Amino acid sequence: ARDEIFAQTERMERQAIAAIPDGVYEASGFLDNDGVDLATPLPVNVRVTVSGESMHVDLTDCADQARGPVNCGAAQAVAAVRVGYKLLVSGDVPLNGGSFRPLSVETRPGSMLAARSPAACQYYYSHLGLLIDLVVKALAPALPGKAAAASYGDSMIVQFTGTDPRTGKLYVSQEATVGGWGAWEGGDGESCLINNVNGSLRDMPIEVLETLFPVRVRRYEVRPDTGGAGQWRGGNGVVREYEFCGDTSLSLWFERSVTPAWGLAGGAAGAPPRVTLNPGTAGERRMLKVNALPVSAGDVLRCESGGGGGYGPADRRSPQARAADLAEGMITN
C-alpha cells in the first residue's frame, strides 16, 4: 500500500511538472555578508531546468563557503528547494516519499550551500529563506498566476543577555521579528507575519517580554510604506523599539538589505530592514549584525523589519484599495 501511494504521488508530481513549459529558468540574489566581513555580499544563483516530467535545480553557482556562520550542508539546501517547489508547483499534492522523485538538486561541495567541515554554520535560515524565494522567482515567468513576490526574508533575530537587576539572575532573550510577505495575483501580502517555514517562532507579547526580562518596549507598530507598491501591495514590516533597563550583551542577525524583497510582474520591491542603536542621539549607530555588543541601561534599540514585494503595476491599484491603505495607516501618501 505504501509503495502504491508513493507511486501515485510521483505520477501526480510529474503531471504538475509537465504542465510547466520546458526551458531553463534563472534567478539571482545576495546575502548581505557572512557576519564577519560585513562589506562583501555573497551571491546565490538558482538555475531551474524543466524537461518533460522532470525538474533539475542547479545551485553550484554560489559563493564559496564563508568564514562567517552563513554556511549549510547540502541537505539543508535541498530542503529549501523542496519547500519552494511545493509552494509553487504542487501544493495540492499530498506530501510523502514519492513527492520529490521527479526533482533533482545539484550542489557544489565546498560552497556556501554544501559546506565542508569545519565551516561555521548558523541556524541555516538566511540562505534557505533566500533560496525558497529564488526558486519561486525563477519559475514565476512560467507560472505567473501562482508565484508570489518575495517576503521580507529572514527571522531577524534580536538577542540580549545579562544579569537581571531585579533578581540577580542570569537571563537570555532571543526572539524573531515579524515582517511583510509578498503580494500575488489577486491579493496583498500579509503584514507583520513571522518568516516562511518558521511558524514555531513566537511574536512575544510586550507584557510577557517586560515581565520576563529587564527591558521596556517603547514602540511596537506597523512600519508604513515598507510593502512594495503594486496592483496588489506587499505586506508591511514593523517597528519594535526596546529600552534596556540594565547592562546587557546584545546580538543581532538581520538580513536582506542588499537584496530586499523583490516585486513581480511590475510590482516594486519592499523596503529593506534597518536597525539603530540610540536613534536621534550623538551616539547613534546603524547596524544589522553584531555579536555580544555591550549596551548600558537606558540605551535604546530600534528594529525596523522589511516589507514584502508588490505584484503588478502600481497604477493599476484600485482607488478603493488605496483609500483603505491610507485609512488604516499602511501607507502615508
VOGU-3710 file (C-alpha; in Angstrom, 3 decimals, decimal comma):
1> ardeifaqte> 0,000/0,000/0,000  2,855/2,369/0,834  4,586/1,740/-2,468  1,380/2,339/-4,408  0,713/5,611/-2,519  4,238/6,801/-3,289  3,902/5,812/-6,952  0,565/7,596/-7,242  2,051/10,746/-5,723  5,011/10,578/-8,105
11> rmerqaiaai> 2,632/10,418/-11,068  0,764/13,485/-9,788  4,041/15,365/-9,300  5,166/14,519/-12,821  1,848/15,754/-14,201  2,348/19,068/-12,356  5,865/19,482/-13,778  4,730/18,507/-17,273  2,293/21,453/-17,197  5,275/23,852/-16,970
21> pdgvyeasgf> 6,776/24,842/-20,340  10,142/23,194/-20,919  13,047/25,572/-20,518  15,762/26,996/-18,294  14,660/29,488/-15,635  17,068/31,522/-13,501  17,062/33,895/-10,547  19,815/35,537/-8,502  20,199/37,282/-5,180  22,713/38,097/-2,454
31> ldndgvdlat> 23,117/37,520/1,233  24,252/40,776/2,850  27,504/39,308/4,220  28,826/36,450/6,327  28,642/38,288/9,650  32,442/38,693/9,798  33,338/40,522/6,578  30,422/42,963/6,606  31,357/44,626/3,313  31,127/41,639/0,949
41> plpvnvrvtv> 27,743/40,340/-0,278  27,528/36,638/-1,074  25,861/35,607/-4,368  23,256/32,859/-4,678  22,190/31,839/-8,200  19,413/29,366/-8,943  19,092/27,659/-12,333  15,967/25,532/-12,882  15,691/23,230/-15,887  12,283/21,797/-16,745
51> sgesmhvdlt> 12,314/18,904/-19,173  9,141/16,955/-19,723  8,074/15,484/-16,381  11,344/16,233/-14,575  12,880/19,281/-12,908  16,552/19,879/-12,084  17,759/22,712/-9,837  21,422/23,748/-10,095  22,860/25,569/-7,048  26,536/25,250/-7,978
61> dcadqargpv> 26,908/28,928/-8,939  27,056/30,427/-5,463  29,674/31,772/-3,090  32,368/29,505/-1,702  31,910/28,541/1,926  32,484/31,612/4,034  34,465/32,330/7,155  31,377/33,538/8,978  28,419/31,385/10,031  26,257/31,534/6,902
71> ncgaaqavaa> 27,080/28,093/5,561  24,933/24,985/5,460  25,132/21,389/4,351  23,763/20,127/1,058  20,812/18,516/2,858  19,570/21,894/4,082  19,910/23,432/0,611  17,924/20,555/-0,895  15,245/21,026/1,773  14,877/24,725/0,878
81> vrvgykllvs> 14,498/23,935/-2,817  11,822/21,394/-1,950  9,898/23,982/0,070  9,983/26,440/-2,846  8,932/23,680/-5,235  5,943/22,619/-3,110  4,883/26,227/-2,557  4,649/26,860/-6,266  4,384/23,693/-8,337  2,295/21,102/-6,489
91> gdvplnggsf> 0,958/22,485/-3,236  -2,251/20,455/-3,555  -0,478/17,117/-3,977  -0,045/15,113/-0,737  3,474/15,100/0,670  5,143/11,706/1,089  8,046/9,592/-0,124  7,025/9,961/-3,764  6,846/13,737/-3,755  10,358/14,618/-4,873
101> rplsvetrpg> 11,271/11,751/-7,173  10,949/13,968/-10,294  13,029/16,753/-8,656  16,836/16,684/-8,536  19,072/19,252/-6,840  22,758/19,779/-7,594  25,134/21,454/-5,132  28,873/22,131/-5,179  30,927/20,662/-2,318  32,875/23,405/-0,565
111> smlaarspaa> 30,351/26,071/-1,450  28,224/28,075/0,974  25,301/25,746/0,186  27,250/22,484/0,590  29,903/23,348/3,146  32,615/21,026/4,373  33,884/20,711/7,929  34,989/22,804/9,759  32,908/25,538/8,090  30,898/27,660/10,510
121> cqyyyshlgl> 27,156/27,038/10,164  24,398/29,086/11,758  20,724/28,374/12,199  20,524/27,973/8,407  17,630/30,257/7,599  19,273/33,272/5,925  20,324/31,480/2,765  17,493/28,951/2,879  14,850/31,667/3,014  16,552/33,348/0,076
131> lidlvvkala> 16,640/30,035/-1,797  12,913/29,454/-1,261  12,092/32,868/-2,693  14,567/32,461/-5,577  13,041/29,148/-6,675  9,660/30,893/-6,870  11,171/33,900/-8,687  12,910/31,695/-11,235  9,701/29,866/-12,132  7,442/32,929/-11,946
141> palpgkaaaa> 7,560/33,611/-15,718  6,272/30,084/-16,337  3,680/30,127/-13,535  2,661/33,785/-13,210  -0,715/33,073/-11,654  0,823/31,026/-8,842  4,005/32,914/-7,949  4,163/35,407/-5,101  6,636/38,262/-4,758  9,442/37,856/-2,231
151> sygdsmivqf> 8,948/38,110/1,515  10,975/40,188/3,967  13,245/37,207/4,256  14,924/36,283/7,488  13,964/35,619/11,100  15,606/38,953/12,043  16,896/37,785/15,413  17,261/40,068/18,452  19,120/38,522/21,386  20,152/40,089/24,650
161> tgtdprtgkl> 21,604/38,507/27,750  22,925/39,554/31,124  22,054/39,664/34,813  18,565/40,882/35,691  18,969/43,788/38,167  15,554/42,940/39,621  16,502/39,392/40,636  20,264/38,998/40,242  19,674/36,016/37,958  21,143/35,399/34,510
171> yvsqeatvgg> 18,752/35,641/31,563  18,754/35,130/27,796  16,118/36,592/25,493  16,084/35,597/21,854  13,188/36,454/19,560  12,367/36,758/15,901  10,961/39,930/14,358  7,889/39,753/12,123  7,760/41,456/8,722  5,982/41,762/5,377
181> wgaweggdge> 5,244/38,960/2,914  4,959/39,267/-0,839  1,814/40,017/-2,814  0,452/37,734/-5,532  -2,022/37,957/-8,375  -5,274/38,629/-6,563  -4,095/39,534/-3,073  -1,946/41,855/-0,975  0,936/40,439/1,009  0,423/39,812/4,709
191> sclinnvngs> 1,860/42,380/7,118  3,623/41,656/10,406  3,924/37,901/9,930  6,664/35,500/11,049  9,017/34,357/8,282  8,360/31,424/5,971  8,528/27,871/7,459  9,335/29,198/10,940  5,834/29,112/12,351  7,109/27,659/15,625
201> lrdmpievle> 8,760/31,018/16,401  6,665/33,344/18,533  5,828/37,017/18,295  6,165/37,558/22,033  3,615/39,939/23,584  5,124/43,091/25,075  3,711/42,391/28,538  5,316/38,940/28,635  8,682/40,228/27,434  8,757/43,043/30,009
211> tlfpvrvrry> 7,773/40,654/32,804  10,459/38,120/31,991  13,347/40,429/31,099  14,733/43,842/32,169  13,574/45,713/29,076  10,817/48,173/28,178  9,236/48,137/24,712  8,673/51,793/23,831  7,151/51,225/20,390  5,610/48,305/18,564
221> evrpdtggag> 3,729/49,267/15,433  3,321/48,726/11,716  6,118/50,293/9,664  4,143/52,079/6,928  5,233/52,354/3,291  7,542/49,341/3,559  5,495/46,959/1,406  6,318/47,203/-2,281  3,797/49,154/-4,334  1,764/47,305/-6,933
231> qwrggngvvr> -1,654/46,403/-8,178  -1,514/44,236/-5,082  0,626/45,727/-2,315  3,355/43,913/-0,409  2,911/43,466/3,325  4,462/45,949/5,755  7,154/45,356/8,332  7,149/46,574/11,930  8,956/48,986/14,208  9,924/47,448/17,555
241> eyefcgdtsl> 11,853/49,693/19,947  13,482/48,440/23,143  14,850/50,407/26,099  17,258/48,362/28,197  16,752/48,583/31,966  20,116/47,074/32,826  23,539/46,483/31,300  23,132/43,948/28,505  25,060/41,975/25,897  23,319/42,477/22,534
251> slwfersvtp> 23,444/40,277/19,420  21,605/40,873/16,136  21,163/38,985/12,873  19,169/40,966/10,296  19,285/40,172/6,566  18,023/41,192/3,107  19,375/44,734/2,864  21,397/44,015/-0,305  18,557/42,042/-1,919  15,316/43,398/-0,433
261> awglaggaag> 12,046/41,596/-1,152  11,578/41,974/-4,921  8,288/42,543/-6,680  6,857/40,551/-9,572  5,001/41,439/-12,783  5,888/45,117/-12,445  5,471/45,386/-8,673  8,007/47,316/-6,604  10,435/45,887/-4,070  9,752/46,133/-0,357
271> apprvtlnpg> 11,874/48,261/1,951  14,994/46,670/3,492  15,419/46,270/7,255  17,040/48,917/9,432  18,374/48,713/12,991  19,518/51,739/15,002  21,078/51,906/18,460  20,246/55,117/20,353  18,443/56,806/17,439  18,497/60,588/17,315
281> tagerrmlkv> 21,453/60,911/19,685  25,109/61,828/19,182  25,995/58,166/19,668  23,519/56,851/17,087  24,766/53,689/15,410  23,344/51,745/12,465  23,926/48,001/12,286  22,257/44,792/11,138  24,604/42,165/12,538  26,514/42,336/15,793
291> nalpvsagdv> 27,767/39,770/18,300  27,826/40,322/22,064  27,887/44,124/21,901  27,846/45,670/25,409  24,969/48,127/25,882  24,018/50,035/29,006  20,888/50,722/30,990  18,966/53,468/29,208  20,221/52,561/25,741  17,511/52,279/23,071
301> lrcesggggg> 17,402/49,800/20,189  15,034/50,456/17,271  14,458/47,459/14,984  12,602/48,026/11,696  11,825/44,959/9,631  11,402/44,986/5,874  8,309/44,696/3,728  7,254/42,236/1,059  7,354/42,825/-2,677  4,394/44,109/-4,671
311> ygpadrrspq> 2,686/42,384/-7,589  1,611/44,114/-10,789  1,983/47,786/-11,795  1,085/50,242/-9,039  -1,020/52,397/-11,374  -3,494/49,524/-11,639  -4,285/49,504/-7,912  -7,901/50,402/-7,312  -8,722/53,793/-5,732  -10,751/51,969/-3,083
321> araadlaegm> -7,782/49,825/-2,037  -5,520/52,871/-1,892  -8,044/54,777/0,232  -8,271/51,807/2,608  -4,466/51,672/2,879  -4,378/55,358/3,843  -7,203/54,992/6,350  -5,508/52,022/8,022  -2,063/53,677/8,116  -0,482/51,109/5,828
331> itn> 0,746/53,930/3,582  1,230/57,632/4,361  0,587/59,290/0,985
//
